[in-house]
Amino acid sequence: MKNKTSLFLLCLCSLVCSCTLILKGLARAVVKDYDNYISMDLSDMQLIDPAGEQQSFSKLFAGKTVYLYLWNSRNKKAPDNKDKKYYELKQRFEKYPDVVFANISLCKDCESIPDSYRLAMDKSSVEFRSILNLSDATPFIIGKNGKVLAFKGPKPSDDLLVDYVLYESRKGVDGTTSARKLIRGVNSHAKFKTRALREWYAKHFNKDPSSFDFNFSSTY
């Protein structure tokens, strides 16, 4: 009986390790495109607020890292505080005054949307619009200098990954670079390899880093 139990535990351990390695491999494929268009600068792009006032992106979000959702359909709007994962992500980043959450509507038949900006369909947004092909509400991360840091980046449901990528974006690190650093820092037993990651996790999440969820999803 003892031998059977030991064999079962060994198989279970091997399965967990294999699953973690498979997840890491899939995650690398997902995050490789986060750094697409990182040279694109949105500073001069014009946005229209719910009151109809038009301002540039740089004026609205000066000195801020922006977790930005874009959406283009009344049926597929950006998440709001009723979305548990999105609300919890916002709560975790309240301690960082240089991070803001916003969303932009591309919906052509939506004149005024509460709590949402609209993209001015003028020459200031031509380049940005040319790279967008959205079938669903999609997150981007924009740096403090207005540059795209994560193109179709991690979602609020991407536990751990979205927090680390957004946190590193505060320092101007693009999404692919930070995501790969995180993936390398997780071993086959779903534990952190480095002290720096353990300390970040403990401080950011305010809990023991001995156990965590590592999820990801494609935004394409």
C-alpha positions as a Python dict, from the first residue, in 0.01 Angstrom:
ca = {
    (1, 'M'): (0, 0, 0),
    (2, 'K'): (285, 233, 91),
    (3, 'N'): (454, 168, -245),
    (4, 'K'): (129, 241, -434),
    (5, 'T'): (87, 569, -246),
    (6, 'S'): (444, 671, -322),
    (7, 'L'): (397, 587, -690),
    (8, 'F'): (75, 791, -703),
    (9, 'L'): (245, 1092, -545),
    (10, 'L'): (538, 1060, -786),
    (11, 'C'): (303, 1052, -1085),
    (12, 'L'): (105, 1346, -950),
    (13, 'C'): (424, 1546, -899),
    (14, 'S'): (540, 1464, -1252),
    (15, 'L'): (202, 1570, -1391),
    (16, 'V'): (213, 1904, -1208),
    (17, 'C'): (567, 1970, -1327),
    (18, 'S'): (476, 1881, -1685),
    (19, 'C'): (167, 2105, -1676),
    (20, 'T'): (375, 2398, -1551),
    (21, 'L'): (632, 2346, -1827),
    (22, 'I'): (358, 2322, -2090),
    (23, 'L'): (195, 2640, -1956),
    (24, 'K'): (527, 2822, -1970),
    (25, 'G'): (581, 2711, -2328),
    (26, 'L'): (236, 2828, -2433),
    (27, 'A'): (279, 3154, -2243),
    (28, 'R'): (599, 3234, -2434),
    (29, 'A'): (406, 3203, -2759),
    (30, 'V'): (131, 3435, -2633),
    (31, 'V'): (352, 3714, -2498),
    (32, 'K'): (593, 3733, -2792),
    (33, 'D'): (369, 3987, -2968),
    (34, 'Y'): (319, 4221, -2674),
    (35, 'D'): (609, 4430, -2799),
    (36, 'N'): (459, 4485, -3143),
    (37, 'Y'): (443, 4856, -3226),
    (38, 'I'): (638, 4964, -2916),
    (39, 'S'): (780, 5252, -3117),
    (40, 'M'): (431, 5394, -3170),
    (41, 'D'): (368, 5717, -2979),
    (42, 'L'): (8, 5805, -2887),
    (43, 'S'): (91, 6136, -2715),
    (44, 'D'): (-77, 6354, -2978),
    (45, 'M'): (-375, 6125, -3033),
    (46, 'Q'): (-700, 6310, -2964),
    (47, 'L'): (-967, 6172, -2731),
    (48, 'I'): (-1319, 6297, -2662),
    (49, 'D'): (-1450, 6270, -2306),
    (50, 'P'): (-1815, 6193, -2215),
    (51, 'A'): (-1885, 6569, -2195),
    (52, 'G'): (-1769, 6613, -2555),
    (53, 'E'): (-1442, 6788, -2472),
    (54, 'Q'): (-1143, 6695, -2688),
    (55, 'Q'): (-790, 6661, -2546),
    (56, 'S'): (-467, 6489, -2638),
    (57, 'F'): (-367, 6158, -2482),
    (58, 'S'): (-55, 6318, -2330),
    (59, 'K'): (-256, 6590, -2158),
    (60, 'L'): (-512, 6350, -2015),
    (61, 'F'): (-257, 6098, -1886),
    (62, 'A'): (58, 6302, -1825),
    (63, 'G'): (314, 6101, -1627),
    (64, 'K'): (86, 5799, -1601),
    (65, 'T'): (110, 5438, -1707),
    (66, 'V'): (-227, 5355, -1862),
    (67, 'Y'): (-398, 5017, -1861),
    (68, 'L'): (-619, 5091, -2157),
    (69, 'Y'): (-914, 4892, -2290),
    (70, 'L'): (-1037, 4949, -2644),
    (71, 'W'): (-1380, 4833, -2754),
    (72, 'N'): (-1591, 4880, -3064),
    (73, 'S'): (-1933, 4730, -3001),
    (74, 'R'): (-2221, 4795, -2762),
    (75, 'N'): (-2236, 4420, -2709),
    (76, 'K'): (-1866, 4387, -2629),
    (77, 'K'): (-1781, 4679, -2404),
    (78, 'A'): (-1473, 4715, -2187),
    (79, 'P'): (-1501, 4560, -1840),
    (80, 'D'): (-1612, 4781, -1552),
    (81, 'N'): (-1615, 4751, -1174),
    (82, 'K'): (-1887, 4486, -1196),
    (83, 'D'): (-1626, 4258, -1348),
    (84, 'K'): (-1464, 4091, -1046),
    (85, 'K'): (-1119, 4036, -1197),
    (86, 'Y'): (-1100, 4388, -1341),
    (87, 'Y'): (-1214, 4545, -1014),
    (88, 'E'): (-962, 4344, -812),
    (89, 'L'): (-680, 4442, -1051),
    (90, 'K'): (-770, 4809, -1007),
    (91, 'Q'): (-778, 4764, -631),
    (92, 'R'): (-429, 4611, -626),
    (93, 'F'): (-288, 4905, -821),
    (94, 'E'): (-449, 5177, -610),
    (95, 'K'): (-124, 5192, -413),
    (96, 'Y'): (57, 5314, -727),
    (97, 'P'): (-53, 5671, -810),
    (98, 'D'): (129, 5657, -1145),
    (99, 'V'): (-107, 5389, -1282),
    (100, 'V'): (-452, 5469, -1422),
    (101, 'F'): (-724, 5261, -1585),
    (102, 'A'): (-920, 5392, -1882),
    (103, 'N'): (-1110, 5277, -2186),
    (104, 'I'): (-1169, 5413, -2535),
    (105, 'S'): (-1471, 5345, -2750),
    (106, 'L'): (-1433, 5290, -3122),
    (107, 'C'): (-1805, 5234, -3154),
    (108, 'K'): (-1928, 5437, -3452),
    (109, 'D'): (-2291, 5453, -3340),
    (110, 'C'): (-2212, 5539, -2975),
    (111, 'E'): (-2218, 5916, -2933),
    (112, 'S'): (-2157, 5948, -2560),
    (113, 'I'): (-2061, 5664, -2327),
    (114, 'P'): (-2034, 5721, -1950),
    (115, 'D'): (-1685, 5655, -1811),
    (116, 'S'): (-1541, 5604, -2159),
    (117, 'Y'): (-1342, 5820, -2398),
    (118, 'R'): (-1405, 5817, -2770),
    (119, 'L'): (-1129, 5816, -3028),
    (120, 'A'): (-1132, 6127, -3245),
    (121, 'M'): (-1150, 5999, -3602),
    (122, 'D'): (-898, 6249, -3737),
    (123, 'K'): (-539, 6238, -3857),
    (124, 'S'): (-408, 6214, -3499),
    (125, 'S'): (-536, 5856, -3471),
    (126, 'V'): (-478, 5729, -3826),
    (127, 'E'): (-164, 5532, -3741),
    (128, 'F'): (-312, 5379, -3427),
    (129, 'R'): (-635, 5283, -3603),
    (130, 'S'): (-434, 5112, -3876),
    (131, 'I'): (-305, 4847, -3633),
    (132, 'L'): (-639, 4774, -3468),
    (133, 'N'): (-845, 4473, -3564),
    (134, 'L'): (-1061, 4413, -3261),
    (135, 'S'): (-1330, 4148, -3240),
    (136, 'D'): (-1361, 4193, -2865),
    (137, 'A'): (-1271, 4446, -2597),
    (138, 'T'): (-891, 4440, -2583),
    (139, 'P'): (-635, 4571, -2329),
    (140, 'F'): (-323, 4770, -2413),
    (141, 'I'): (-61, 4919, -2182),
    (142, 'I'): (69, 5266, -2263),
    (143, 'G'): (383, 5404, -2098),
    (144, 'K'): (432, 5737, -1926),
    (145, 'N'): (587, 5877, -2244),
    (146, 'G'): (285, 5780, -2454),
    (147, 'K'): (454, 5479, -2617),
    (148, 'V'): (276, 5145, -2660),
    (149, 'L'): (432, 4899, -2413),
    (150, 'A'): (191, 4608, -2450),
    (151, 'F'): (0, 4556, -2773),
    (152, 'K'): (-309, 4343, -2709),
    (153, 'G'): (-166, 4272, -2367),
    (154, 'P'): (-259, 4060, -2066),
    (155, 'K'): (-617, 4057, -1941),
    (156, 'P'): (-736, 4105, -1580),
    (157, 'S'): (-801, 3730, -1565),
    (158, 'D'): (-434, 3657, -1639),
    (159, 'D'): (-341, 3610, -1275),
    (160, 'L'): (14, 3714, -1188),
    (161, 'L'): (108, 3786, -1550),
    (162, 'V'): (-104, 4101, -1584),
    (163, 'D'): (15, 4235, -1248),
    (164, 'Y'): (382, 4186, -1324),
    (165, 'V'): (364, 4327, -1676),
    (166, 'L'): (167, 4632, -1561),
    (167, 'Y'): (399, 4682, -1263),
    (168, 'E'): (711, 4671, -1483),
    (169, 'S'): (547, 4906, -1732),
    (170, 'R'): (575, 5176, -1466),
    (171, 'K'): (950, 5162, -1533),
    (172, 'G'): (905, 5171, -1911),
    (173, 'V'): (966, 4798, -1962),
    (174, 'D'): (775, 4661, -2261),
    (175, 'G'): (529, 4377, -2211),
    (176, 'T'): (720, 4103, -2390),
    (177, 'T'): (1039, 4170, -2195),
    (178, 'S'): (870, 4170, -1854),
    (179, 'A'): (647, 3872, -1936),
    (180, 'R'): (945, 3664, -2046),
    (181, 'K'): (1132, 3758, -1731),
    (182, 'L'): (840, 3637, -1522),
    (183, 'I'): (803, 3314, -1719),
    (184, 'R'): (1175, 3239, -1677),
    (185, 'G'): (1141, 3310, -1305),
    (186, 'V'): (883, 3037, -1245),
    (187, 'N'): (1019, 2686, -1205),
    (188, 'S'): (858, 2353, -1295),
    (189, 'H'): (698, 2332, -949),
    (190, 'A'): (521, 2668, -991),
    (191, 'K'): (759, 2839, -749),
    (192, 'F'): (963, 3154, -796),
    (193, 'K'): (1330, 3101, -873),
    (194, 'T'): (1453, 3441, -760),
    (195, 'R'): (1442, 3638, -439),
    (196, 'A'): (1348, 3952, -632),
    (197, 'L'): (1028, 3793, -766),
    (198, 'R'): (938, 3653, -426),
    (199, 'E'): (982, 3993, -265),
    (200, 'W'): (783, 4165, -539),
    (201, 'Y'): (498, 3918, -502),
    (202, 'A'): (487, 3945, -122),
    (203, 'K'): (482, 4325, -134),
    (204, 'H'): (244, 4363, -427),
    (205, 'F'): (-12, 4098, -328),
    (206, 'N'): (51, 4124, 46),
    (207, 'K'): (68, 3748, 87),
    (208, 'D'): (309, 3457, 97),
    (209, 'P'): (467, 3380, -243),
    (210, 'S'): (479, 3008, -174),
    (211, 'S'): (162, 2953, -377),
    (212, 'F'): (25, 3147, -672),
    (213, 'D'): (-182, 3112, -989),
    (214, 'F'): (-13, 3141, -1327),
    (215, 'N'): (-271, 3197, -1600),
    (216, 'F'): (-265, 3363, -1938),
    (217, 'S'): (-491, 3409, -2239),
    (218, 'S'): (-454, 3525, -2594),
    (219, 'T'): (-610, 3857, -2689),
    (220, 'Y'): (-600, 3783, -3063),
}
